[in-house]
Amino acid sequence: MNKIIIPTGYMGSGSSAITDLVAEFKDCKNDFKSYEYVMLHCPNGIFDLEDKLLNGNNAIRSDEALRTFELQMKKLYDKKFWWVGNYKEIIDSKFMEEVYSYLNKITEFKYDGYWYTHEEVDAKMFFKLLLRKPIKTIFKNKYYKPILKYKDGMRITFIKSEEFYKNSKEFINNIINMIAQGSENVVLDQFLLPFNLFRVDNYFDDNARVIVVQRDPRDVFILNKYIWKQKKIGIPMPCDVHEFCKYYKGMRESEKPIKSNKVLRINFEDLIYKYDETVKKVMEHLEFTEEMHINKKQRFNPDLSINNTQLFRKKDYQEEMKIIEKELSNYLYDFPYKLENHVDNTIEF
């Protein structure tokens, strides 16, 4: 495998344009066009595991961290109709074998014992406790054993950061190799998010290439509120314009600065209005040649995608746009010329 290509963005910012563009090049594997790989950054994914084990770990914290990570990976593996799940089919039936191998490598101690996280009552435990209460009363706790969520004792680790990153990188590479299946380049949509790019050098070698796509928030707002929401595909952003501005600014400002040769930032609009120039930047970042672009404009066609830009110019939206232009002036795109596109003419890919 040569390149690990990771398109990412800010929800509705157009990173799928990069997914489509890269798929036009020779030897780029992307069997699941719109599928998002979330195992690193999802709740209780690898990044949460990192934070729990390397920041504020203690004598029982790692037990919870290791268990919730395992549970989350099982969910991603088993849940066939969860749109971010079904790893059993999409990645490989041996995915959980890799998970267990990884957990064994980073777990330092396993021993008999329990703590309050093991005693948290769930529905199954509640009925067992209810049935056992008369026995407990009769024998005055003499033969009473606690009912616990887990039967395998404690899992503890005080792993050092070097060992954690070494084993995590190996685990991630093994999973990516499962996805790639021998292909020269593999495209992993949303495998990283802009907000965790500060971690990229800890987890990836120099063959990883991230492309972050940003987009004029005026069009993002219009698309989400007036098109996607009506089609039941809205993204989780506020539709009140004041709340949207506060949300968007907070989201963008939450990023940590990152300088890495693995990361390229582009504007969605540049892929359309400066197509040749921007495609050249992408090729240089990926170390691709013009000869590799064998299906040019077959998956991403700027002549079609231009219909999804400058939607905010419609007269009906001007009051909302004045607010966005004032509050989010740093994120607006300077269009080379004006268009009067209409939401009814937008293109779904």
C-alpha positions, -999 to +999 in steps of 0.1 A: +000+000+000+014+034-010-009+062+002-036+064+029-058+092+017-081+108+042-107+134+030-122+153+059-141+185+066-166+204+088-199+186+082-214+197+049-182+214+038-178+192+007-151+168+016-169+141-005-157+161-035-122+150-026-134+114-022-148+116-057-119+133-072-093+109-058-114+080-070-107+092-106-070+083-102-055+050-110-051+024-082-072+043-056-095+019-037-128+033-025-155+006-026-179+024-002-181+060-016-200+078+011-190+055+041-173+073+070-147+054+090-151+067+126-132+042+148-105+066+157-126+097+168-160+083+177-170+083+214-149+056+232-128+051+201-090+051+200-086+088+207-108+086+237-087+056+248-056+076+244-069+105+265-080+082+293-048+061+294-023+089+289-040+118+307-053+113+343-051+075+343-053+059+378-057+025+394-092+019+381-096+043+352-079+021+326-103-008+334-132+014+323-112+027+293-103-007+279-138-021+284-156+008+268-132+008+238-139-030+233-176-024+236-175+004+210-155-017+186-181-046+190-209-021+181-191-010+150-184-046+141-219-061+148-244-034+140-253-041+104-278-014+099-259+014+117-246+037+090-211+039+106-211+003+116-211-031+099-173-035+101-178-073+098-187-067+062-172-034+053-137-040+068-132-077+075-147-106+096-114-107+115-117-071+127-125-081+163-095-105+163-073-075+157-091-056+184-085-083+210-048-087+200-044-049+204-061-049+238-039-077+250-008-058+240-017-027+259-032-043+290-005-048+317-025-065+345-055-088+347-065-100+382-095-109+404-112-079+418-139-053+412-147-016+418-177+006+416-178+006+378-184-032+380-212-027+405-233-003+384-267-019+382-282-025+348-315-042+340-301-077+340-283-072+373-315-056+389-336-088+385-308-109+398-305-087+429-342-088+433-343-126+433-314-128+456-327-104+483-346-131+503-315-154+503-294-125+514-318-117+543-321-153+555-284-161+556-274-126+568-249-121+540-229-152+550-232-168+515-237-136+496-215-128+466-218-095+448-235-094+414-212-077+389-213-064+353-181-082+345-169-117+355-132-114+345-119-091+372-098-060+366-080-049+335-053-024+343-025-006+324-001+022+331+013+021+296+038+047+285+029+070+256+057+055+233+043+020+238+007+031+234+014+049+201+036+020+188+008-006+194-020+017+182-002+025+150+004-012+144-033-019+151-045+009+127-021-002+100-035-038+103-070-025+099-062-003+069-045-033+052-077-052+057-096-024+039-070-019+012-068-056+002-035-051-016-045-019-034-018+006-040-038+035-025-068+035-001-093+063+005-107+065+040-134+092+042-135+110+076-109+086+092-096+118+109-115+150+116-100+185+116-103+187+154-080+158+160-053+164+134-029+174+161-026+137+167-018+127+132+020+123+136+016+100+166-005+075+146+006+076+110+037+073+090+046+095+060+023+076+036-008+092+052-022+122+034-051+142+049-070+167+028-092+191+048-120+208+029-136+240+041-166+258+025-183+292+026-206+289+057-233+309+039-238+280+015-235+254+043-263+272+062-286+274+032-280+238+021-286+225+056-317+246+064-335+247+031-325+216+012-309+188+034-333+192+063-363+189+040-348+157+025-342+143+061-305+144+055-297+175+075-265+178+094-265+184+132-260+222+130-285+248+143-309+262+118-314+295+137-289+318+121-276+334+153-271+299+169-255+287+137-229+316+137-220+309+174-218+272+167-197+275+136-173+299+151-169+277+182-164+246+160-137+262+139-119+279+169-118+246+188-091+233+164-055+231+177-029+245+153-011+218+134+019+219+110+024+186+092+034+177+057+006+151+060-021+178+059-034+199+030-062+225+034-083+236+004-115+254-002-144+234-018-150+264-041-114+263-054-121+228-067-148+244-089-136+280-097-099+271-098-102+235-108-069+229-127-048+248-101-064+230-071-063+195-086-026+202-092-022+210-055-040+178-046-018+157-069+014+172-055+002+165-020-005+129-029+025+126-051+003+116-080+011+123-117-012+136-144-010+102-161-027+086-131-058+108-136-074+082-159-111+091-153-110+129-152-143+146-143-161+112-142-167+113-104-162+150-096-173+174-123-169+211-115-194+221-142-221+202-122-209+211-087-210+248-094-247+245-090-241+239-053-224+273-048-235+309-042-270+297-032-270+324-005-275+352-030-312+346-033-332+376-021-352+356+004-321+348+024-305+382+026-314+390+062-299+358+074-268+363+052-261+398+066-258+381+100-234+354+088-214+379+068-209+400+099-203+372+124-183+348+103-164+372+080-131+352+084-146+321+068-163+336+037-150+327+003-141+354-022-160+343-054-144+354-086-178+363-101-214+362-091-240+335-099-277+333-092-280+297-084-313+284-070-317+257-043-340+237-067-310+232-091-286+218-066-270+184-074-270+154-051-241+130-055 
